[in-house]
Amino acid sequence: MKYFWPACLALFLAASAIAQNQFVYTNNNVSTGINQNPVNSVSAFKIDADGSLTQVKGSPYKTGGAGGGNSIDPEEIAIATQGNANFLYAANDGSGTISAYAINPVGGSLARVPGSPFLADGAPGGDYSLAASPNGQFLFATADTATDIHIYSVGSNGSLSEIAGSPFPTGANSEGLKVTPNGKFLVVGENSLKAVGVYSIGVSGALTAVAGSPFPASASPFDVEVNCAGNLVFVIDNGSFNGSYSVIDAYSMSSGGSLTPIAGEPFYNGTSSTNGGLALSPNGQFLFVTDTFSNDISSMSVASDGALSQVAGSPFATSSWTGGVSVSRSGKFVYSALFTVAQIDGRAVDSTGALTPVPGTPFSTGQAQTGVPTVITFPPRSCSAP
């Protein structure tokens, strides 16, 4: 009995650390170094109380593959959670592979998964999009140069094995993948079709198109997002629509996965720049959209029916041109990948959705080559909270 309370205290402190610590990760997309050696890397940061970032010891971590150089693809990194096990996946565009790491939830450090990197799509060269199922059992991957989706089973140690029947043909070059929070559907930005695909996910991970899919978009989709309730889908389009390059499509999603455009869509984020990435706040009240070729990020208020309106003061200035974007689990901070300067921009979010710079922003990823397409936060958004 004399060892019982010290043991309980140690467990309590460890659990508290896990609950409090939040982290940011980037896929640095570094292509090749001297003698064409693959040198892509992932950088890891701890989120401090004021939103500033402190790089984790040992970061950046080499992926064992090559990135694709400067890119704006916002989904080249994903996190899968199986119970207490957490795994991070980073695409290597230049190698056609996916690197896998186990995440230390207390310190944020990464450990390479055995067998990593894993073959993703054969011939390299495309920009990848990755998405994990909420239960962490499956990882979905597609390259914008291919017309199919690879489906992987995630092992208990984070290793990847392609399921029977994969890759799944879609007939479209796609950018942007998102699994609905209930794990039933995969939403796909089918860029070449100017449409949004929705596929039901079977128990084995196999995909089946829902009735009516693909659903028309205003232009070519570039990134997708789904709210916690699974009844709203948002899509940013990379292309001109009625003279604007900043289009956000919004849809209501039925229980069967079909999409219906929301009245008033498409919506505009207030800039003439193209969109780079989008992310919902944990409470679903705000949608943050990066503006690739202007130094700003837009903050949009989300109505109960999915209609969007700009927050007062939006768009808000950033440190440089922005690509991928992610929101901390607390909802207090927004981080954007700066795809030309190897840095991350950090903004604090107030109760109205307005953004202000966190101390010390921007933050260097610690890698030499410029171009950071993707940023992701850990722990990911929780959809189980009331």
Secondary structure as GFF3:
##gff-version 3
##sequence-region A 1 386
A	DSSP	alpha_helix	4	20	.	.	.	ID=ss1
A	DSSP	beta_strand	23	27	.	.	.	ID=ss2
A	DSSP	three_ten_helix	34	36	.	.	.	ID=ss3
A	DSSP	beta_strand	41	47	.	.	.	ID=ss4
A	DSSP	beta_strand	53	55	.	.	.	ID=ss5
A	DSSP	beta_strand	61	62	.	.	.	ID=ss6
A	DSSP	beta_strand	77	82	.	.	.	ID=ss7
A	DSSP	beta_strand	85	92	.	.	.	ID=ss8
A	DSSP	beta_strand	97	103	.	.	.	ID=ss9
A	DSSP	beta_strand	110	112	.	.	.	ID=ss10
A	DSSP	beta_strand	118	119	.	.	.	ID=ss11
A	DSSP	beta_strand	128	132	.	.	.	ID=ss12
A	DSSP	beta_strand	138	143	.	.	.	ID=ss13
A	DSSP	beta_strand	148	154	.	.	.	ID=ss14
A	DSSP	beta_strand	160	162	.	.	.	ID=ss15
A	DSSP	beta_strand	168	169	.	.	.	ID=ss16
A	DSSP	beta_strand	177	179	.	.	.	ID=ss17
A	DSSP	beta_strand	185	190	.	.	.	ID=ss18
A	DSSP	three_ten_helix	191	193	.	.	.	ID=ss19
A	DSSP	beta_strand	195	201	.	.	.	ID=ss20
A	DSSP	beta_strand	207	209	.	.	.	ID=ss21
A	DSSP	beta_strand	215	216	.	.	.	ID=ss22
A	DSSP	beta_strand	221	226	.	.	.	ID=ss23
A	DSSP	beta_strand	232	237	.	.	.	ID=ss24
A	DSSP	beta_strand	247	253	.	.	.	ID=ss25
A	DSSP	beta_strand	259	261	.	.	.	ID=ss26
A	DSSP	beta_strand	267	268	.	.	.	ID=ss27
A	DSSP	beta_strand	275	280	.	.	.	ID=ss28
A	DSSP	beta_strand	286	291	.	.	.	ID=ss29
A	DSSP	beta_strand	296	302	.	.	.	ID=ss30
A	DSSP	beta_strand	308	310	.	.	.	ID=ss31
A	DSSP	beta_strand	316	317	.	.	.	ID=ss32
A	DSSP	beta_strand	322	327	.	.	.	ID=ss33
A	DSSP	beta_strand	333	338	.	.	.	ID=ss34
A	DSSP	beta_strand	343	349	.	.	.	ID=ss35
A	DSSP	beta_strand	355	357	.	.	.	ID=ss36
A	DSSP	beta_strand	363	364	.	.	.	ID=ss37
A	DSSP	beta_strand	374	378	.	.	.	ID=ss38
###
